[in-house]
Amino acid sequence: MPGPRLITLRSERPMLEPLHLYLDQMLQVDVAQALRNEGHDVVRASEVGHSRADDYEILQKAIDENRILVTLDEHFGDWVILPLSKHPGVIRLKINPTTSKNAIDLLTQFLRLHTSAQLRNHLVILSPERAKWICTV
């Protein structure tokens, strides 16, 4: 079986594939723009009327649109509060301080190395020190 297909964008930086991402309301517009500049298809919760949506609604929107959810919310991964099962993927960022620059730096490096198939049905708790992968099915 052939490996992932590399795509070269205008910046001439290779990436595996453009990903379809859904950013929760905690992530700012500059994070979305930086990910778009990397070639990803990005929608922010506040752009589609979900600026006050609860976690379940945010997750459901990502699932309905087949988008990988990117969040800072610690409830994602707490199965008592919000159980996860089948989904396109959830990336929960653990950064301190939670600045846009820190989010951009961490996400762009991580997303350059992974495909949507790898992320499907996984919660990835991503910090500068490590990426903890949890299969949710």
C-alpha positions as CSV (number, residue, x, y, z in Angstrom):
1,M,0.0,0.0,0.0
2,P,1.5,3.4,-1.0
3,G,2.3,5.9,1.8
4,P,0.8,9.3,2.2
5,R,0.9,11.6,-0.8
6,L,3.0,14.7,-0.4
7,I,1.6,18.0,-1.7
8,T,3.7,21.1,-2.2
9,L,2.0,24.5,-1.7
10,R,3.1,27.9,-2.9
11,S,5.4,28.2,0.0
12,E,7.2,25.0,-1.3
13,R,6.9,23.4,2.1
14,P,5.7,19.8,1.7
15,M,2.7,18.7,3.7
16,L,0.9,15.4,3.7
17,E,-2.6,16.7,2.8
18,P,-4.8,19.7,3.4
19,L,-7.0,18.9,6.4
20,H,-10.6,20.0,7.1
21,L,-10.5,21.6,10.5
22,Y,-13.1,23.1,12.8
23,L,-11.7,25.5,15.5
24,D,-13.7,26.0,18.6
25,Q,-14.6,29.5,19.8
26,M,-11.5,29.8,22.0
27,L,-9.1,29.9,19.1
28,Q,-8.7,33.3,17.5
29,V,-8.9,34.4,13.8
30,D,-5.1,34.6,13.5
31,V,-4.9,30.9,14.3
32,A,-7.4,30.1,11.6
33,Q,-5.6,32.3,9.1
34,A,-2.2,30.7,9.8
35,L,-3.7,27.3,9.2
36,R,-5.3,28.5,6.0
37,N,-2.0,29.8,4.9
38,E,-0.7,26.2,5.4
39,G,-3.3,25.0,2.9
40,H,-5.9,23.7,5.3
41,D,-9.7,24.2,5.0
42,V,-10.5,25.9,8.3
43,V,-13.9,26.9,9.8
44,R,-14.1,28.7,13.1
45,A,-17.1,28.1,15.4
46,S,-17.8,31.8,15.6
47,E,-17.9,32.1,11.8
48,V,-20.9,29.7,11.6
49,G,-23.0,31.0,14.5
50,H,-21.5,28.8,17.2
51,S,-19.7,31.4,19.3
52,R,-21.9,30.4,22.3
53,A,-22.4,26.8,21.5
54,D,-21.8,24.1,24.1
55,D,-19.2,21.4,23.7
56,Y,-21.7,18.8,22.4
57,E,-22.9,21.2,19.7
58,I,-19.3,22.0,18.7
59,L,-18.4,18.3,18.4
60,Q,-21.6,17.5,16.5
61,K,-20.9,20.3,14.0
62,A,-17.4,19.0,13.4
63,I,-18.8,15.5,12.9
64,D,-21.6,16.6,10.6
65,E,-19.1,18.5,8.4
66,N,-16.4,15.7,8.6
67,R,-13.9,18.2,10.2
68,I,-11.2,17.6,12.7
69,L,-12.0,19.5,15.9
70,V,-9.2,21.7,17.4
71,T,-9.9,22.9,20.9
72,L,-8.4,24.2,24.1
73,D,-11.3,22.9,26.1
74,E,-10.2,20.3,28.7
75,H,-13.7,18.7,28.7
76,F,-12.7,17.0,25.5
77,G,-11.2,13.8,26.8
78,D,-13.3,13.7,29.9
79,W,-15.6,10.8,29.1
80,V,-17.9,11.6,32.0
81,I,-18.7,15.1,30.6
82,L,-18.5,14.5,26.9
83,P,-18.1,10.9,25.7
84,L,-16.3,10.5,22.3
85,S,-16.9,7.7,19.9
86,K,-16.7,7.9,16.1
87,H,-15.6,11.3,14.8
88,P,-13.1,12.8,12.3
89,G,-10.6,13.5,15.1
90,V,-10.2,15.9,18.0
91,I,-7.0,17.7,18.8
92,R,-7.0,19.2,22.3
93,L,-4.2,21.8,22.8
94,K,-2.4,22.0,26.1
95,I,-0.3,25.2,25.9
96,N,0.7,27.7,28.5
97,P,0.4,30.5,28.0
98,T,-2.5,30.0,25.6
99,T,-1.4,32.6,23.0
100,S,-2.2,32.4,19.3
101,K,1.5,32.2,18.5
102,N,1.9,29.2,20.8
103,A,-1.2,27.5,19.2
104,I,0.0,28.2,15.7
105,D,3.5,27.0,16.3
106,L,2.4,23.7,17.9
107,L,-0.4,23.0,15.4
108,T,1.4,23.8,12.2
109,Q,4.3,21.5,13.1
110,F,1.9,18.7,14.2
111,L,-0.4,18.9,11.2
112,R,2.4,18.8,8.7
113,L,3.1,15.2,9.9
114,H,-0.3,13.7,10.1
115,T,-3.2,12.7,7.8
116,S,-6.9,12.8,8.4
117,A,-7.0,9.0,8.3
118,Q,-4.5,8.9,11.2
119,L,-6.6,11.3,13.3
120,R,-10.0,9.7,12.6
121,N,-11.5,8.4,15.9
122,H,-8.6,9.7,17.9
123,L,-8.3,12.3,20.6
124,V,-4.8,13.8,20.5
125,I,-3.8,15.8,23.6
126,L,-1.1,17.9,22.1
127,S,1.4,19.8,24.1
128,P,4.9,21.2,23.3
129,E,6.4,18.2,25.1
130,R,4.3,15.4,23.6
131,A,1.3,14.2,21.7
132,K,-0.9,11.7,23.6
133,W,-3.0,9.6,21.2
134,I,-6.2,8.0,22.5
135,C,-8.4,5.8,20.3
136,T,-12.0,6.6,21.1
137,V,-13.8,3.6,19.5
